């Protein structure tokens, strides 16, 4: 008589196959993370510095620029970041672009009854390769529109200059 020994057969249903594939994927990932070389740690390339920047507050009523005094603390009007201290404020004529119908071009004209105020602000900053940041999170970029407030006034306008490394 022959001995009937059943042969080993692996019978997997769909669920068993999915569990097996997932287990093999997790095992492969763990082996890969354990064997890959560690990435070199680089020092954080941030530098603490002082920055002086100028913001053009646009279209203020004539004479109201006297509200801005050197020494005023300035904050961002949207997120309330303290972003520096006023160094100087200068009133200049407010300019707007108008259409010159005779020559068919756009020209700059003075806006009667209004003035622009050039406010220079100084603040400690953090400088990285990508950004100059003041007040813990306010990024300075020339051309960016700033919405700022001081004691008794608010203004908005573009940042027209940024000068890093200013002392005093």
Secondary structure, DSSP 8 states (H G I E B T S, - for coil): -------------HHHHHHHHHHHHHHHHHHHHHHS----------EEEEEEEEEEEEEEETTGGGG--TT-EEEETTT--EEEEEEEEEEEEEEEEEEETTTTEEEEEEEEEEEEEEEEEEEEEEE-SS-EEETTTEE--TT-EEEEEETTEEEEEEEEEEEES---
